[in-house]
Amino acid sequence: MKTPNTGLTGSWARAAVVSALALSLAALPSHPTQAQEPAGVTASVRSLSLEQALARAAGVDPALPGLDARSRAGDAAVRQADVRPNPTLGLMVENLPTLGGGDILGRTETTLSYEQRIERGGDRPARVDLARGESALVQAEAAIRRLDRLEQVHRAWAEALGAQADLEIARDRLALAERFQTEVQRRVDMARDPLFAGARAEAELAQAQIDFDQAEIQVRLTRATLARFWTGTSDFTLNPVDFEDTGASRDVAGRATEIDLAVLGAQRDVARARVRLEQARATPDATVSVGVRHFWEGQDLGLVVGGSIPLGRYDRNEAAIDRARFDSLAAEADMAALREEREREIARLQVLLASRALEARRIADETLPQAERAVTLVRDGFNRGGFTYNDVIAAQTALLATRARRVAVLKQFHLDRARLDRLTGAHADLLGLETRP
């Protein structure tokens, strides 16, 4: 492909930019322990589909070790909540003489006691239920983070496909600019067009070359960004057919995934468990003690038994119980609101997918053929002297704008689909998650 006559500096500058980009992407930190591909996906895949990209990313999620650690921490919290209060061993010395009062052991009494607090009202089962609820909440939040990551992979895949389509437009624009610059230069040499026409054609060619170089860089960047989700290299190609595929607009979207609602459900369960715990704490715990008293004067021994229980006169833990109960009611209300919001967004995205698919199809069937025909007619007329340079540029600009509009519509279609798949949990099975309770 012909390059504009801008000297060696321009070529070296473009090469430097591309090389710097490649070096910066290669310098990103890698994780050798996570760089292995999941079973069934090899590094020699020629065309990377959406399913393959999602499978790769799901198999090398860097958050998995943290998820396992949080799961173990939750189990440890449950075990700790099931532990009974420790007993207390006490020693008390009474009737110590005053200074100068005589024999220090004569009338002294020593009591060795063993004291145990007895939990009343079901404190321990309530603590265990609360710990289990908090562990389930952590698991639900982790599941949402993993689903969000798959949405990011889906969006990165769509961005890479869109950049690839933009590159094809930039390539065609550059080819048109090259051919037109050659034709204009020929007419200038024959004194059929003024010199400024040749200069303007050169400027158009230079700008087309710049746009093409930028589009190439964007393709490399989006592909590298996608590959970083599985800490791999961009040794894959993307099939343009996938970008043209709008078949998802004909599928009926499912309901909102329960995974998003699971967080609020877990918060509700935690609040309910806290209600039971606060109710158990409202029942005072009793303390029982037994001991042995030694009388030094007669060397006698005596058995001492005692107990105590707080009087529920002031603090009955009523406010704490009410707070936990209201937290439970708030979680219930939030669940209903989130469900309605997600169902509304799913319905909106379903309509948008159908609308964008229809627009892309109509541009391809109606607008593009007319724009291409206009370019052909104007160029033929320009070669015969019937049109001006501005007419040719306007026709080509309209054609390229039409193609760019279709690419933008298709790109937004895939981004909307990524969001819809996220809301319905379409790819939850890749993570081993259940989309229904």
DRENDO-1510 file (C-alpha; in Angstrom, 1 decimal, always signed):
<recs>
REC; n; res; u; v; w
REC; 1; MET; +0.0; +0.0; +0.0 .
REC; 2; LYS; +1.4; +3.4; -0.9 .
REC; 3; THR; +2.6; +5.7; +1.8 .
REC; 4; PRO; +2.2; +9.5; +1.6 .
REC; 5; ASN; +5.3; +11.3; +0.6 .
REC; 6; THR; +6.2; +12.6; +4.1 .
REC; 7; GLY; +9.8; +11.4; +4.3 .
REC; 8; LEU; +11.5; +8.8; +6.4 .
REC; 9; THR; +10.7; +10.6; +9.6 .
REC; 10; GLY; +7.0; +9.8; +9.3 .
REC; 11; SER; +7.7; +6.1; +8.8 .
REC; 12; TRP; +10.1; +6.0; +11.7 .
REC; 13; ALA; +7.7; +7.8; +13.9 .
REC; 14; ARG; +4.9; +5.3; +13.1 .
REC; 15; ALA; +7.2; +2.4; +13.7 .
REC; 16; ALA; +8.4; +3.9; +17.0 .
REC; 17; VAL; +4.8; +4.3; +18.2 .
REC; 18; VAL; +3.9; +0.7; +17.3 .
REC; 19; SER; +7.1; -0.6; +18.9 .
REC; 20; ALA; +6.5; +1.4; +22.1 .
REC; 21; LEU; +3.0; +0.0; +22.3 .
REC; 22; ALA; +4.2; -3.5; +21.9 .
REC; 23; LEU; +6.9; -3.1; +24.5 .
REC; 24; SER; +4.5; -1.5; +27.0 .
REC; 25; LEU; +2.1; -4.3; +26.6 .
REC; 26; ALA; +4.8; -7.0; +26.9 .
REC; 27; ALA; +6.0; -5.3; +30.1 .
REC; 28; LEU; +2.8; -5.9; +31.9 .
REC; 29; PRO; +3.2; -8.2; +34.9 .
REC; 30; SER; +2.4; -11.8; +34.2 .
REC; 31; HIS; +1.3; -14.6; +36.5 .
REC; 32; PRO; +3.1; -17.8; +35.4 .
REC; 33; THR; +1.1; -19.9; +37.8 .
REC; 34; GLN; -2.1; -18.8; +36.2 .
REC; 35; ALA; -1.0; -18.7; +32.6 .
REC; 36; GLN; -2.2; -22.3; +31.8 .
REC; 37; GLU; -5.1; -22.6; +29.5 .
REC; 38; PRO; -8.2; -24.5; +30.6 .
REC; 39; ALA; -8.8; -27.9; +29.3 .
REC; 40; GLY; -10.1; -28.0; +25.7 .
REC; 41; VAL; -8.7; -24.6; +24.8 .
REC; 42; THR; -5.2; -24.5; +23.2 .
REC; 43; ALA; -2.9; -21.6; +22.4 .
REC; 44; SER; -3.1; -22.3; +18.7 .
REC; 45; VAL; -6.8; -21.2; +18.3 .
REC; 46; ARG; -7.0; -19.4; +15.0 .
REC; 47; SER; -10.3; -17.7; +15.5 .
REC; 48; LEU; -11.3; -16.8; +19.1 .
REC; 49; SER; -15.0; -17.0; +19.7 .
REC; 50; LEU; -16.8; -15.3; +22.6 .
REC; 51; GLU; -17.3; -18.7; +24.3 .
REC; 52; GLN; -13.6; -19.4; +24.1 .
REC; 53; ALA; -12.6; -16.0; +25.4 .
REC; 54; LEU; -15.0; -16.4; +28.4 .
REC; 55; ALA; -13.8; -19.9; +29.1 .
REC; 56; ARG; -10.1; -18.8; +29.0 .
REC; 57; ALA; -10.8; -15.9; +31.4 .
REC; 58; ALA; -12.9; -18.1; +33.7 .
REC; 59; GLY; -10.2; -20.7; +34.0 .
REC; 60; VAL; -7.5; -18.2; +35.1 .
REC; 61; ASP; -9.4; -15.8; +37.4 .
REC; 62; PRO; -6.8; -14.2; +39.7 .
REC; 63; ALA; -9.5; -13.7; +42.3 .
REC; 64; LEU; -9.9; -17.5; +42.9 .
REC; 65; PRO; -7.2; -17.8; +45.6 .
REC; 66; GLY; -8.8; -14.9; +47.5 .
REC; 67; LEU; -12.2; -16.6; +47.2 .
REC; 68; ASP; -10.9; -19.8; +48.6 .
REC; 69; ALA; -9.3; -17.9; +51.5 .
REC; 70; ARG; -12.5; -16.1; +52.3 .
REC; 71; SER; -14.4; -19.4; +52.2 .
REC; 72; ARG; -11.9; -20.9; +54.7 .
REC; 73; ALA; -12.2; -17.8; +56.9 .
REC; 74; GLY; -16.0; -18.2; +56.9 .
REC; 75; ASP; -15.6; -21.8; +58.0 .
REC; 76; ALA; -13.3; -20.7; +60.8 .
REC; 77; ALA; -15.8; -18.1; +61.9 .
REC; 78; VAL; -18.5; -20.7; +62.2 .
REC; 79; ARG; -16.2; -22.9; +64.2 .
REC; 80; GLN; -15.3; -20.1; +66.5 .
REC; 81; ALA; -19.0; -19.1; +67.0 .
REC; 82; ASP; -19.8; -22.6; +68.2 .
REC; 83; VAL; -17.3; -22.4; +71.1 .
REC; 84; ARG; -18.6; -22.2; +74.7 .
REC; 85; PRO; -17.4; -19.5; +77.1 .
REC; 86; ASN; -14.2; -20.3; +79.0 .
REC; 87; PRO; -14.4; -21.1; +82.7 .
REC; 88; THR; -12.7; -18.9; +85.3 .
REC; 89; LEU; -10.4; -20.1; +88.0 .
REC; 90; GLY; -10.2; -17.7; +91.0 .
REC; 91; LEU; -8.2; -17.3; +94.2 .
REC; 92; MET; -9.3; -15.0; +97.0 .
REC; 93; VAL; -7.5; -14.4; +100.3 .
REC; 94; GLU; -9.5; -12.7; +103.2 .
REC; 95; ASN; -8.9; -11.5; +106.7 .
REC; 96; LEU; -5.3; -10.4; +106.1 .
REC; 97; PRO; -4.0; -8.7; +109.2 .
REC; 98; THR; -3.1; -5.0; +109.2 .
REC; 99; LEU; +0.5; -3.9; +109.5 .
REC; 100; GLY; +1.9; -4.8; +112.9 .
REC; 101; GLY; -1.3; -6.8; +113.7 .
REC; 102; GLY; +0.4; -10.1; +114.4 .
REC; 103; ASP; +0.7; -13.5; +112.6 .
REC; 104; ILE; +0.0; -13.1; +108.9 .
REC; 105; LEU; -1.5; -16.6; +108.6 .
REC; 106; GLY; -3.3; -16.7; +111.9 .
REC; 107; ARG; -6.8; -15.7; +110.8 .
REC; 108; THR; -6.4; -15.7; +107.1 .
REC; 109; GLU; -9.0; -17.5; +104.9 .
REC; 110; THR; -8.2; -18.6; +101.3 .
REC; 111; THR; -10.8; -19.5; +98.7 .
REC; 112; LEU; -10.1; -21.3; +95.5 .
REC; 113; SER; -13.1; -21.2; +93.1 .
REC; 114; TYR; -14.1; -22.5; +89.7 .
REC; 115; GLU; -16.6; -20.2; +87.9 .
REC; 116; GLN; -18.6; -21.0; +84.7 .
REC; 117; ARG; -20.9; -18.6; +82.7 .
REC; 118; ILE; -24.0; -20.4; +81.4 .
REC; 119; GLU; -25.4; -19.0; +78.2 .
REC; 120; ARG; -29.2; -18.8; +78.4 .
REC; 121; GLY; -31.6; -18.0; +75.5 .
REC; 122; GLY; -29.7; -19.8; +72.7 .
REC; 123; ASP; -26.7; -17.5; +72.3 .
REC; 124; ARG; -24.4; -20.2; +70.8 .
REC; 125; PRO; -26.8; -21.4; +68.0 .
REC; 126; ALA; -27.6; -17.8; +67.2 .
REC; 127; ARG; -23.9; -17.0; +66.9 .
REC; 128; VAL; -23.4; -20.0; +64.6 .
REC; 129; ASP; -26.3; -18.9; +62.4 .
REC; 130; LEU; -24.9; -15.4; +62.1 .
REC; 131; ALA; -21.5; -16.6; +61.2 .
REC; 132; ARG; -22.9; -18.9; +58.5 .
REC; 133; GLY; -25.0; -16.0; +57.1 .
REC; 134; GLU; -21.9; -13.7; +57.0 .
REC; 135; SER; -20.0; -16.5; +55.2 .
REC; 136; ALA; -22.8; -16.9; +52.6 .
REC; 137; LEU; -22.8; -13.1; +52.1 .
REC; 138; VAL; -19.1; -13.2; +51.3 .
REC; 139; GLN; -19.7; -16.0; +48.8 .
REC; 140; ALA; -22.5; -14.1; +47.1 .
REC; 141; GLU; -20.4; -11.0; +46.8 .
REC; 142; ALA; -17.6; -13.0; +45.3 .
REC; 143; ALA; -20.0; -14.6; +42.7 .
REC; 144; ILE; -21.1; -11.2; +41.6 .
REC; 145; ARG; -17.5; -10.0; +41.2 .
REC; 146; ARG; -16.8; -13.1; +39.0 .
REC; 147; LEU; -19.9; -12.4; +36.9 .
REC; 148; ASP; -18.8; -8.8; +36.5 .
REC; 149; ARG; -15.4; -10.0; +35.3 .
REC; 150; LEU; -17.0; -12.1; +32.6 .
REC; 151; GLU; -19.0; -9.0; +31.5 .
REC; 152; GLN; -15.7; -7.1; +31.2 .
REC; 153; VAL; -14.3; -10.0; +29.0 .
REC; 154; HIS; -17.4; -9.9; +26.8 .
REC; 155; ARG; -17.1; -6.1; +26.4 .
REC; 156; ALA; -13.3; -6.4; +25.7 .
REC; 157; TRP; -14.1; -9.0; +23.0 .
REC; 158; ALA; -16.7; -6.6; +21.5 .
REC; 159; GLU; -14.2; -3.7; +21.6 .
REC; 160; ALA; -11.6; -5.8; +19.8 .
REC; 161; LEU; -14.1; -6.8; +17.1 .
REC; 162; GLY; -15.2; -3.1; +16.7 .
REC; 163; ALA; -11.6; -2.0; +16.4 .
REC; 164; GLN; -11.0; -4.6; +13.8 .
REC; 165; ALA; -14.0; -3.3; +11.8 .
REC; 166; ASP; -12.8; +0.2; +12.1 .
REC; 167; LEU; -9.4; -0.8; +10.8 .
REC; 168; GLU; -11.0; -2.2; +7.6 .
REC; 169; ILE; -12.7; +1.2; +7.1 .
REC; 170; ALA; -9.4; +3.0; +7.6 .
REC; 171; ARG; -7.8; +0.6; +5.2 .
REC; 172; ASP; -10.4; +1.3; +2.5 .
REC; 173; ARG; -10.2; +5.0; +3.1 .
REC; 174; LEU; -6.4; +4.9; +2.6 .
REC; 175; ALA; -6.8; +2.9; -0.6 .
REC; 176; LEU; -9.3; +5.4; -1.9 .
REC; 177; ALA; -7.1; +8.3; -0.9 .
REC; 178; GLU; -4.1; +6.7; -2.7 .
REC; 179; ARG; -6.0; +6.0; -5.9 .
REC; 180; PHE; -7.6; +9.5; -5.9 .
REC; 181; GLN; -4.2; +11.2; -5.2 .
REC; 182; THR; -2.7; +9.4; -8.1 .
REC; 183; GLU; -5.6; +10.5; -10.4 .
REC; 184; VAL; -5.5; +14.1; -9.2 .
REC; 185; GLN; -1.7; +14.2; -9.6 .
REC; 186; ARG; -2.1; +13.0; -13.1 .
REC; 187; ARG; -4.6; +15.7; -13.9 .
REC; 188; VAL; -2.4; +18.3; -12.3 .
REC; 189; ASP; +0.5; +17.2; -14.4 .
REC; 190; MET; -1.7; +17.5; -17.5 .
REC; 191; ALA; -2.7; +21.1; -16.3 .
REC; 192; ARG; -6.3; +20.0; -16.1 .
REC; 193; ASP; -6.5; +20.8; -12.4 .
REC; 194; PRO; -4.9; +23.6; -10.3 .
REC; 195; LEU; -1.9; +22.9; -8.1 .
REC; 196; PHE; -3.9; +23.3; -4.9 .
REC; 197; ALA; -6.0; +20.2; -5.9 .
REC; 198; GLY; -2.9; +18.1; -5.8 .
REC; 199; ALA; -1.8; +19.6; -2.4 .
REC; 200; ARG; -5.3; +18.9; -1.0 .
REC; 201; ALA; -5.2; +15.3; -2.3 .
REC; 202; GLU; -1.8; +14.9; -0.6 .
REC; 203; ALA; -3.2; +16.2; +2.6 .
REC; 204; GLU; -6.2; +13.8; +2.4 .
REC; 205; LEU; -3.8; +10.9; +1.8 .
REC; 206; ALA; -1.6; +11.9; +4.8 .
REC; 207; GLN; -4.6; +12.1; +7.1 .
REC; 208; ALA; -5.9; +8.7; +5.8 .
REC; 209; GLN; -2.5; +7.2; +6.6 .
REC; 210; ILE; -2.6; +8.7; +10.1 .
REC; 211; ASP; -6.1; +7.3; +10.7 .
REC; 212; PHE; -5.0; +3.9; +9.4 .
REC; 213; ASP; -1.9; +3.9; +11.7 .
REC; 214; GLN; -4.1; +4.8; +14.7 .
REC; 215; ALA; -6.6; +2.1; +13.8 .
REC; 216; GLU; -3.8; -0.4; +13.7 .
REC; 217; ILE; -2.6; +0.6; +17.2 .
REC; 218; GLN; -6.2; +0.4; +18.5 .
REC; 219; VAL; -6.6; -3.1; +17.2 .
REC; 220; ARG; -3.3; -4.2; +18.9 .
REC; 221; LEU; -4.3; -2.5; +22.1 .
REC; 222; THR; -7.8; -4.0; +22.3 .
REC; 223; ARG; -6.5; -7.5; +21.4 .
REC; 224; ALA; -3.8; -7.2; +24.1 .
REC; 225; THR; -6.4; -5.9; +26.6 .
REC; 226; LEU; -8.6; -8.9; +25.9 .
REC; 227; ALA; -5.6; -11.4; +26.2 .
REC; 228; ARG; -4.7; -9.9; +29.6 .
REC; 229; PHE; -7.8; -11.5; +31.1 .
REC; 230; TRP; -6.1; -14.8; +30.9 .
REC; 231; THR; -2.6; -13.4; +31.2 .
REC; 232; GLY; -1.8; -14.7; +27.7 .
REC; 233; THR; -0.6; -13.3; +24.4 .
REC; 234; SER; -2.8; -12.1; +21.6 .
REC; 235; ASP; -2.0; -15.1; +19.5 .
REC; 236; PHE; -5.5; -15.3; +18.1 .
REC; 237; THR; -7.7; -13.9; +15.4 .
REC; 238; LEU; -11.3; -12.6; +15.5 .
REC; 239; ASN; -13.8; -13.7; +13.0 .
REC; 240; PRO; -15.6; -10.7; +11.3 .
REC; 241; VAL; -18.6; -13.0; +11.0 .
REC; 242; ASP; -19.0; -12.8; +14.8 .
REC; 243; PHE; -19.2; -9.1; +14.6 .
REC; 244; GLU; -21.9; -9.2; +11.9 .
REC; 245; ASP; -23.9; -11.8; +13.9 .
REC; 246; THR; -27.0; -10.2; +15.4 .
REC; 247; GLY; -28.9; -13.4; +16.0 .
REC; 248; ALA; -29.0; -12.7; +19.7 .
REC; 249; SER; -31.7; -10.1; +19.1 .
REC; 250; ARG; -34.2; -12.9; +18.2 .
REC; 251; ASP; -33.6; -14.8; +21.5 .
REC; 252; VAL; -36.0; -14.2; +24.3 .
REC; 253; ALA; -34.1; -13.0; +27.3 .
REC; 254; GLY; -34.4; -14.8; +30.6 .
REC; 255; ARG; -35.3; -13.4; +33.9 .
REC; 256; ALA; -32.8; -11.6; +36.1 .
REC; 257; THR; -30.3; -13.9; +37.6 .
REC; 258; GLU; -30.8; -14.7; +41.3 .
REC; 259; ILE; -27.0; -14.3; +41.8 .
REC; 260; ASP; -27.5; -10.5; +42.0 .
REC; 261; LEU; -30.4; -10.9; +44.4 .
REC; 262; ALA; -28.4; -13.5; +46.5 .
REC; 263; VAL; -26.4; -10.6; +48.1 .
REC; 264; LEU; -29.5; -8.9; +49.4 .
REC; 265; GLY; -30.9; -12.3; +50.3 .
REC; 266; ALA; -27.7; -13.0; +52.3 .
REC; 267; GLN; -27.9; -9.6; +53.9 .
REC; 268; ARG; -31.5; -10.3; +54.9 .
REC; 269; ASP; -30.5; -13.7; +56.4 .
REC; 270; VAL; -27.7; -12.0; +58.3 .
REC; 271; ALA; -30.1; -9.5; +59.7 .
REC; 272; ARG; -32.6; -12.2; +60.7 .
REC; 273; ALA; -29.7; -14.1; +62.4 .
REC; 274; ARG; -28.7; -11.0; +64.2 .
REC; 275; VAL; -32.3; -10.5; +65.4 .
REC; 276; ARG; -32.2; -14.0; +67.0 .
REC; 277; LEU; -28.8; -13.3; +68.5 .
REC; 278; GLU; -29.9; -10.0; +70.0 .
REC; 279; GLN; -33.0; -11.7; +71.3 .
REC; 280; ALA; -30.8; -14.4; +72.9 .
REC; 281; ARG; -28.6; -11.7; +74.4 .
REC; 282; ALA; -31.6; -10.1; +76.0 .
REC; 283; THR; -31.9; -13.2; +78.2 .
REC; 284; PRO; -29.3; -12.6; +81.0 .
REC; 285; ASP; -26.6; -15.3; +81.3 .
REC; 286; ALA; -26.1; -16.9; +84.7 .
REC; 287; THR; -22.8; -17.5; +86.4 .
REC; 288; VAL; -22.3; -20.5; +88.7 .
REC; 289; SER; -19.3; -21.0; +90.9 .
REC; 290; VAL; -18.0; -23.6; +93.2 .
REC; 291; GLY; -15.0; -23.5; +95.4 .
REC; 292; VAL; -13.0; -24.6; +98.5 .
REC; 293; ARG; -12.3; -22.3; +101.4 .
REC; 294; HIS; -9.3; -23.0; +103.7 .
REC; 295; PHE; -9.2; -21.6; +107.3 .
REC; 296; TRP; -5.6; -21.3; +108.3 .
REC; 297; GLU; -6.3; -20.9; +112.0 .
REC; 298; GLY; -8.0; -24.3; +112.4 .
REC; 299; GLN; -6.8; -25.9; +109.2 .
REC; 300; ASP; -10.4; -26.5; +108.3 .
REC; 301; LEU; -11.8; -26.8; +104.8 .
REC; 302; GLY; -15.3; -25.6; +103.6 .
REC; 303; LEU; -17.2; -25.9; +100.4 .
REC; 304; VAL; -18.4; -22.7; +98.8 .
REC; 305; VAL; -21.2; -22.6; +96.2 .
REC; 306; GLY; -22.5; -19.4; +94.6 .
REC; 307; GLY; -24.2; -17.9; +91.5 .
REC; 308; SER; -25.2; -14.6; +90.0 .
REC; 309; ILE; -27.5; -13.4; +87.2 .
REC; 310; PRO; -27.9; -9.8; +85.9 .
REC; 311; LEU; -31.2; -8.1; +86.6 .
REC; 312; GLY; -33.0; -6.9; +83.4 .
REC; 313; ARG; -34.0; -3.7; +84.9 .
REC; 314; TYR; -32.4; -1.1; +82.5 .
REC; 315; ASP; -30.8; -2.8; +79.5 .
REC; 316; ARG; -33.1; -5.3; +77.8 .
REC; 317; ASN; -31.4; -5.1; +74.5 .
REC; 318; GLU; -34.7; -3.9; +72.9 .
REC; 319; ALA; -33.1; -1.2; +70.6 .
REC; 320; ALA; -30.5; -3.7; +69.2 .
REC; 321; ILE; -33.4; -6.2; +68.4 .
REC; 322; ASP; -35.3; -3.4; +66.7 .
REC; 323; ARG; -32.3; -2.4; +64.7 .
REC; 324; ALA; -31.7; -5.9; +63.4 .
REC; 325; ARG; -35.3; -6.4; +62.6 .
REC; 326; PHE; -35.5; -3.2; +60.6 .
REC; 327; ASP; -32.3; -4.2; +58.7 .
REC; 328; SER; -34.1; -7.4; +57.7 .
REC; 329; LEU; -37.1; -5.5; +56.5 .
REC; 330; ALA; -34.8; -3.1; +54.5 .
REC; 331; ALA; -33.1; -6.0; +52.8 .
REC; 332; GLU; -36.4; -7.4; +51.8 .
REC; 333; ALA; -37.5; -4.1; +50.3 .
REC; 334; ASP; -34.1; -3.7; +48.5 .
REC; 335; MET; -34.5; -7.2; +47.0 .
REC; 336; ALA; -37.9; -6.3; +45.6 .
REC; 337; ALA; -36.7; -3.0; +44.2 .
REC; 338; LEU; -33.6; -4.6; +42.6 .
REC; 339; ARG; -35.6; -7.4; +41.0 .
REC; 340; GLU; -38.0; -4.8; +39.5 .
REC; 341; GLU; -35.1; -2.6; +38.3 .
REC; 342; ARG; -33.3; -5.6; +36.7 .
REC; 343; GLU; -36.4; -6.8; +35.0 .
REC; 344; ARG; -37.0; -3.3; +33.6 .
REC; 345; GLU; -33.4; -3.1; +32.3 .
REC; 346; ILE; -33.6; -6.5; +30.7 .
REC; 347; ALA; -36.7; -5.5; +28.9 .
REC; 348; ARG; -35.1; -2.3; +27.7 .
REC; 349; LEU; -32.0; -4.1; +26.5 .
REC; 350; GLN; -34.1; -6.6; +24.6 .
REC; 351; VAL; -35.7; -3.9; +22.7 .
REC; 352; LEU; -32.4; -2.1; +22.0 .
REC; 353; LEU; -30.9; -5.3; +20.6 .
REC; 354; ALA; -33.7; -5.7; +18.2 .
REC; 355; SER; -33.6; -2.0; +17.2 .
REC; 356; ARG; -29.8; -2.1; +16.6 .
REC; 357; ALA; -30.0; -5.3; +14.6 .
REC; 358; LEU; -32.7; -3.8; +12.4 .
REC; 359; GLU; -30.7; -0.6; +12.0 .
REC; 360; ALA; -27.5; -2.4; +11.0 .
REC; 361; ARG; -29.5; -4.6; +8.5 .
REC; 362; ARG; -31.2; -1.6; +6.9 .
REC; 363; ILE; -27.9; +0.3; +6.6 .
REC; 364; ALA; -26.4; -2.7; +4.9 .
REC; 365; ASP; -29.4; -3.3; +2.6 .
REC; 366; GLU; -30.5; +0.3; +1.9 .
REC; 367; THR; -28.0; +3.0; +2.7 .
REC; 368; LEU; -24.6; +1.4; +1.8 .
REC; 369; PRO; -25.6; +0.3; -1.7 .
REC; 370; GLN; -26.8; +3.8; -2.5 .
REC; 371; ALA; -23.7; +5.4; -1.0 .
REC; 372; GLU; -21.4; +3.1; -3.0 .
REC; 373; ARG; -23.3; +3.8; -6.2 .
REC; 374; ALA; -23.0; +7.6; -5.6 .
REC; 375; VAL; -19.2; +7.2; -5.2 .
REC; 376; THR; -18.9; +5.3; -8.4 .
REC; 377; LEU; -21.0; +7.8; -10.4 .
REC; 378; VAL; -19.2; +10.8; -9.0 .
REC; 379; ARG; -15.8; +9.3; -9.7 .
REC; 380; ASP; -16.8; +8.4; -13.3 .
REC; 381; GLY; -18.1; +11.9; -13.7 .
REC; 382; PHE; -15.0; +13.4; -12.2 .
REC; 383; ASN; -12.8; +11.5; -14.7 .
REC; 384; ARG; -14.9; +12.9; -17.5 .
REC; 385; GLY; -14.7; +16.4; -16.1 .
REC; 386; GLY; -18.3; +16.6; -15.0 .
REC; 387; PHE; -17.7; +16.8; -11.2 .
REC; 388; THR; -15.3; +18.7; -9.0 .
REC; 389; TYR; -12.8; +17.4; -6.4 .
REC; 390; ASN; -15.2; +18.5; -3.6 .
REC; 391; ASP; -18.0; +16.4; -5.1 .
REC; 392; VAL; -15.7; +13.3; -5.0 .
REC; 393; ILE; -14.6; +14.0; -1.4 .
REC; 394; ALA; -18.2; +14.5; -0.3 .
REC; 395; ALA; -19.3; +11.2; -1.8 .
REC; 396; GLN; -16.4; +9.3; -0.3 .
REC; 397; THR; -16.9; +10.9; +3.1 .
REC; 398; ALA; -20.6; +10.0; +3.0 .
REC; 399; LEU; -19.8; +6.4; +2.2 .
REC; 400; LEU; -17.2; +6.1; +4.9 .
REC; 401; ALA; -19.5; +7.8; +7.4 .
REC; 402; THR; -22.3; +5.3; +6.6 .
REC; 403; ARG; -19.9; +2.3; +7.1 .
REC; 404; ALA; -18.6; +3.8; +10.3 .
REC; 405; ARG; -22.2; +4.3; +11.5 .
REC; 406; ARG; -22.9; +0.6; +10.9 .
REC; 407; VAL; -19.8; -0.4; +12.8 .
REC; 408; ALA; -20.8; +1.8; +15.7 .
REC; 409; VAL; -24.3; +0.3; +15.7 .
REC; 410; LEU; -22.9; -3.3; +15.7 .
REC; 411; LYS; -20.4; -2.5; +18.4 .
REC; 412; GLN; -23.1; -1.1; +20.6 .
REC; 413; PHE; -25.2; -4.1; +19.9 .
REC; 414; HIS; -22.5; -6.4; +21.3 .
REC; 415; LEU; -21.9; -4.2; +24.3 .
REC; 416; ASP; -25.7; -4.2; +25.0 .
REC; 417; ARG; -25.6; -8.0; +24.6 .
REC; 418; ALA; -22.8; -8.2; +27.1 .
REC; 419; ARG; -24.8; -6.3; +29.7 .
REC; 420; LEU; -27.9; -8.4; +29.0 .
REC; 421; ASP; -26.0; -11.6; +29.4 .
REC; 422; ARG; -24.6; -10.3; +32.7 .
REC; 423; LEU; -28.1; -9.4; +34.0 .
REC; 424; THR; -29.5; -12.8; +33.1 .
REC; 425; GLY; -26.5; -14.8; +34.2 .
REC; 426; ALA; -26.1; -16.4; +30.8 .
REC; 427; HIS; -22.5; -17.4; +31.4 .
REC; 428; ALA; -22.8; -18.4; +35.1 .
REC; 429; ASP; -22.3; -22.0; +34.1 .
REC; 430; LEU; -18.7; -21.3; +33.2 .
REC; 431; LEU; -18.1; -20.4; +36.8 .
REC; 432; GLY; -20.1; -23.3; +38.3 .
REC; 433; LEU; -22.7; -20.9; +39.7 .
REC; 434; GLU; -26.4; -21.5; +40.0 .
REC; 435; THR; -28.6; -18.9; +38.4 .
REC; 436; ARG; -31.7; -19.9; +40.4 .
REC; 437; PRO; -32.1; -20.4; +44.1 .
</recs>
